[in-house]
Amino acid sequence: MPVGRETQIVACRMGQALGLGGGLAQRGTFAKARANDVINIAMSPGYRHIPKPVCEITTELRDRGINVGELILNAGDGTPRDAPSAGGHGAAFGLEPKEIEIIGRHKLALLNQGNVKQHFIYKVRFVLARIKIPAIVLCQCPVDYADFEDIGISTRYNDGKTPGRVIEIVTGIVRHESVPQEKLNEITSKVRKCLREIEGHKFD
């Protein structure tokens, strides 16, 4: 009988990256877990996007025995071209076919977002329009299900235009900063709850 913990390593640099990472987890890399249960998705690293909270969340969930892969998007800057503020940061947010395929293998996605609601709700719509899996949105600023529903995103409570849906929200995750333990506990609790619901086919 096994004794003690099972060790899972977060290897953000396990594959050759496609761009500069500023000495941190690089864009275009994917750290695979033992099983395709949860995928933790980070925006591209840069002066505004520091993946520190994303890696801390992945590490915490793996320590709790949850199989979590981590994907650093190659084109995770800016906003989608169909967003009202598109082009405001000189880059258009997008997903590559390989990234869509990787995300789609999993049961649940964690979408790490920022502090500008009118930017990231359109990023969430872009992803969930292409990925038919449930998602938990992790962000800094206050946001609720109605904010997503108003732009056609499916949620736990209402069907919208996207095949993927937002089924939980965790706010108060600050980019560049360590994640407080109470927030890590909240994320863990919601991930476990969502996985139980998914395995019970609640969102089919």
CORWO-V385630 format. One record per backbone hydrogen bond with DSSP energy under -0.5 kcal/mol. CO is the residue of the C=O (numbers start at 1). NH is the residue of the N-H. E is the energy in kcal/mol with one decimal. If there is no record, write none. Layout:
CO NH E
CO NH E
//
This chain:
5 7 -0.5
9 11 -0.8
10 12 -0.7
11 14 -1.7
21 24 -1.7
26 29 -1.0
27 18 -1.8
27 19 -0.7
29 72 -2.6
30 32 -0.7
31 70 -2.4
35 37 -1.9
36 107 -0.6
37 107 -1.1
37 108 -1.6
38 69 -2.9
39 41 -0.7
39 110 -2.9
40 42 -0.5
40 71 -2.4
41 112 -1.9
42 73 -2.5
48 50 -0.7
49 46 -2.2
49 51 -0.6
50 53 -0.6
50 176 -0.7
51 55 -2.3
52 56 -2.1
53 57 -2.4
54 58 -2.4
55 59 -2.5
56 60 -2.5
57 61 -2.5
58 62 -2.4
59 63 -2.4
60 64 -1.4
61 66 -2.4
62 65 -1.7
66 68 -0.8
67 38 -1.9
69 40 -3.5
70 31 -3.1
71 42 -2.9
71 73 -0.7
72 28 -2.2
73 76 -0.5
75 94 -2.5
79 93 -1.3
80 83 -1.8
83 86 -1.9
85 88 -1.8
87 90 -1.5
91 79 -1.0
91 87 -0.5
91 93 -0.5
96 100 -2.3
97 101 -2.2
98 102 -2.3
99 103 -2.7
100 104 -2.2
101 105 -0.6
102 105 -1.1
103 106 -1.8
107 134 -0.7
108 39 -2.3
109 111 -0.6
109 136 -2.8
110 41 -2.9
110 112 -0.8
111 113 -0.5
111 138 -2.5
114 140 -2.5
114 141 -1.0
115 117 -0.7
116 119 -1.8
116 120 -2.2
117 121 -2.2
119 122 -0.8
119 123 -1.0
120 124 -2.5
121 125 -1.9
122 126 -2.2
123 127 -2.3
124 128 -2.7
125 129 -1.5
127 130 -1.6
127 131 -1.1
128 164 -2.4
131 133 -1.2
133 165 -0.7
134 109 -2.1
135 167 -3.0
135 168 -1.1
136 111 -2.7
136 138 -0.5
137 170 -2.8
138 113 -3.6
139 173 -2.7
140 172 -1.1
144 147 -0.9
144 148 -0.9
145 148 -0.6
145 149 -2.7
146 150 -2.4
148 151 -1.2
148 153 -2.2
149 152 -1.9
152 161 -3.0
152 162 -0.9
154 166 -2.4
158 155 -3.1
164 154 -0.7
165 135 -2.4
165 167 -0.6
166 156 -1.7
168 137 -2.2
170 139 -2.4
172 174 -0.8
173 175 -0.5
174 177 -1.4
178 180 -0.5
180 183 -0.7
180 184 -2.0
181 185 -2.6
182 186 -1.8
183 187 -2.6
184 188 -2.5
185 189 -2.5
186 190 -2.3
187 191 -2.7
188 192 -2.4
189 193 -2.2
190 194 -2.6
191 195 -2.5
192 196 -2.1
193 197 -2.1
194 198 -2.8
195 199 -2.6
196 200 -1.3
197 202 -2.7
198 201 -1.9
201 204 -1.0
//
